[in-house]
Amino acid sequence: MSAKVLDTKGRFRGKIVSFRCSEEENAALDVAVQLSGLTKQDYIISRVLQRDIVVQPNPRVYKALKDRLELVFTELKKNEEVATNSDLLETINLIAVTLNGIKGGEV
């Protein structure tokens, strides 16, 4: 009989939940997870349960924000019709909300 493994908050997580998504959905999820600083598991659980995502500023989150902002800037330089690129606009909005939250402002 194996011992129960508890997470950092003392919870036993014995249920496995899986789902399928498209490459585009997975890429968008990966970006949101990176910018949140959470694990993918914690991010998905928080979103499904409609909990607020509280970003804890740390070097990893800062680097993810910086790298994503550089990618957005590169795309903006290449693409004059940004208004038609909804994925890019969603990323810009997510970065703005995150940076505003780190700064302590209101969205």
N, C-alpha and C positions, 0 to 999 in steps of 0.2 A: 504494500500500500504506500503510495507516494504522499509526501507532505504537501500541504497547500502552500502555494507561493503567493505572498501578498505584495501589492504594489507599494509605492512610497507613502501612500495615505492609509495603509493597513487594510485595503480592500482585496478580497479574493475575486479575481476576474477569471471565471472558469468557462464563460460562454464565448464562442467564436461566432462573429457575424461577418459575412463577406458579401460583396456585391460586384457587379460588373459595371464598367463605365467605358466611354470612348477614350481615345488617345487625347483628344482636346479637353475632355472633362478631367482626365487624370492630370494633365499639364496644369490646368487652372487650379486644381486641388493642391498640387505640389507647390505652386507659387504661394497660395494662401497659407499653407502650412509653414513654409520657410519664413514668411513675413510675420507669422504669429509667434514663432519661437517655441511652439508646442510640438509634441509628437503628433504624428498623423492620427493615431488612435485618439488622443485627447482632443485634438481639433475636431474630428468627426463627431465624437460623442457630444462635445459642447454645442456644436451646430445643430445636431439632430434634436437635442433637448432644449434648443433655443436659449442657450446661456450666452452671456456676453463673452467675447474673446478678449481677455486682458493680456496685453503684450507686456512681458517683463523685459525691459531693455537690457541687452547684454551684447557682447561683441559679435556673437553669431547672428543675432537679429540685425544689428547695425550693418554687418557685412552683406547679409541677404538684401537689405533695403538698398544699400549702395550699389550692389551688383545689378539688381533689378532696375534701379533708376538709370544706370548706364545703358542697359538694354533698351529701355523706353526712349532715352535720349537718342540713341542710334536709330531707332525706328522713326522717331519724329523727324530726324534729319533726312531720312530716305523717303518718307511718305508725307506728302503735302495734304492729303485728304484724310486726316486723322479721324474726322467725325464719322467716317464710314467703318472704322476699325473698332468694333465694340469690345473685343478682347483687350486691345491696348487701352481703351478708355477705362475698362474695369480695373486693369492693373494700376493705372494712374490714380484712380479713385481709392483703391485699396492702400496704395503707398501713402497717399495724402492723409487718409484716415489714421493710419498707423503712426506716421510721423507726428500728426497733430495730437494723437493720444500720448505719445512719448513726451512731447513737449508740454503736455498738461492742458492743452486748449480744448475747446469744444468743437464738435463737428457741426 
